[in-house]
């Protein structure tokens, strides 16, 4: 029996319904209405719900964008149950003869971040369900897009999450000279069905780290810190094209170690964010003025 897991996204109108197994292989499908969804019986059924605006299917999840007539809290459980019932009764998610990803018009725009060395390229649809960082071309096996981007001489690091690609450049280059080329390349790559992130390769230590596989075995304070970072900190830094990962907590020294990714890594304001933002938040929420936060790579 298939069991659906509900996951929030950075966009409050979009919710992800995750499957325990992959439902597509290296393919992504986006449907804006019931007519476009003729190759997906499940998507067609979902469009009968009056609040469904669009359906996106990729990897092991279905993402649904809602109209503002409802709040997800009021309907998400019913939607998850409907998807479960459909699949458990043998319903088809994507027809087998649909072997090619349909070319979809894609919009990409550049967005500045607090880090002057990093620009965030935002796509008008989700491109991955996993946050992942690449320091060099040798790490890019999971991401054909990242591999292509490293062929540009000015690309230093890449961070990909949900609906954006953060690119960090070398200091000797100016964004005014390279932004248009990067934006156009990313747009055409995605529009032509290129793979942004191959979910089959998501087994790297960095990805596993984010999942905190041993969460249940951690001490209570570490669990509280992870929950605070997930709920309050990650959405804020993600809006700036970055990410923060919990590394460890030393109960004796009251020291929290984190890893900064994307725009956060190397950002001039990251120290201020850590000390005045995250550290003060943890002190307040954990009721412990001795808490200290430090970045392993910041």
C-alpha positions, 0 to 999 in steps of 0.5 A, spaced: 500 500 500 502 506 497 503 511 503 503 519 501 508 524 505 506 531 505 511 536 504 511 544 504 515 548 499 518 555 499 511 557 496 505 557 500 501 555 494 505 549 492 505 543 496 508 536 495 505 529 496 511 524 496 511 517 494 516 512 497 518 510 490 520 513 484 514 515 479 517 517 473 524 516 471 529 522 469 522 525 467 518 531 469 511 533 467 507 540 468 500 540 467 496 547 467 489 544 466 485 538 465 486 538 457 494 538 458 493 532 463 491 527 458 497 523 459 496 523 466 490 520 469 491 522 476 493 529 474 486 529 470 482 527 476 486 532 481 484 537 476 476 536 478 478 539 485 476 546 484 482 549 487 487 545 483 491 550 479 497 546 476 500 539 477 507 538 477 510 530 477 517 528 477 522 523 481 518 521 487 513 526 488 507 530 485 507 538 487 500 541 486 499 549 486 492 551 489 488 557 488 487 562 493 480 559 495 482 554 500 488 553 505 492 547 504 491 546 512 484 545 510 484 540 504 491 537 504 489 530 508 484 529 503 488 530 497 493 525 500 488 520 501 485 521 494 492 520 491 493 514 495 486 511 493 487 512 486 494 509 486 492 503 491 486 501 486 491 501 480 490 508 477 495 510 472 500 516 474 503 517 467 501 513 461 507 508 459 507 511 452 509 518 454 516 517 453 519 524 452 518 530 457 514 535 453 517 541 452 514 547 456 515 554 456 520 556 461 521 563 465 528 564 468 530 571 472 536 573 476 535 575 483 540 578 487 542 575 494 546 578 500 552 575 497 555 579 492 558 573 489 552 569 488 546 570 483 540 566 484 536 564 478 529 563 479 525 558 475 517 558 474 517 551 476 520 546 481 526 543 478 528 538 484 525 536 490 533 536 493 537 541 495 544 540 493 551 544 493 557 543 488 563 545 489 567 543 482 565 539 476 567 533 479 561 533 484 556 533 478 554 526 477 547 527 480 546 534 476 547 534 468 545 542 468 551 543 474 556 539 470 554 544 464 554 550 468 561 549 470 564 549 463 563 557 464 570 559 466 566 564 471 562 559 475 565 557 482 560 554 485 553 551 484 547 550 489 540 547 487 534 547 490 526 547 489 525 552 483 532 556 483 539 555 481 544 559 485 551 560 482 557 563 485 562 567 480 569 568 481 571 575 483 575 577 477 568 577 473 562 582 473 555 580 473 553 585 468 557 581 463 555 574 464 548 574 467 544 574 461 548 568 458 547 564 464 540 566 464 539 564 457 543 558 458 539 555 464 532 557 460 534 553 454 537 547 458 530 546 462 526 548 456 529 543 452 528 537 457 535 537 460 535 534 467 537 538 472 538 533 478 537 526 477 534 523 483 537 516 482 544 519 484 541 522 490 546 518 495 551 523 496 553 524 503 551 532 503 544 529 501 544 524 506 546 529 511 540 534 510 536 528 511 539 527 518 538 519 518 539 518 525 535 524 528 531 519 533 538 517 536 540 525 537 539 528 544 533 532 545 537 539 544 540 537 538 533 535 535 530 542 538 535 545 534 534 541 527 527 543 528 528 550 529 533 551 523 528 547 519 522 551 521 524 558 522 531 559 519 531 555 512 525 558 509 529 565 510 536 563 507 532 559 502 529 566 499 536 569 499 538 563 495 542 559 500 541 553 505 543 551 512 545 544 515 545 542 522 552 539 523 553 538 531 551 540 538 556 540 543 552 539 550 558 541 554 561 547 550 553 549 548 556 550 541 552 549 535 556 547 528 552 548 522 554 548 514 552 554 510 551 553 502 549 557 496 549 564 497 550 563 505 557 560 504 562 566 503 557 571 504 559 578 508 553 578 512 553 571 514 557 572 520 552 577 522 546 572 520 549 567 525 550 571 531 545 576 531 540 572 527 540 564 528 544 564 535 539 569 538 533 565 536 536 559 539 538 562 545 531 565 546 527 559 544 532 554 548 532 559 554 539 558 554 544 564 553 550 560 553 548 557 546 554 559 541 553 558 533 559 557 528 559 555 521 564 550 519 565 553 512 563 561 513 
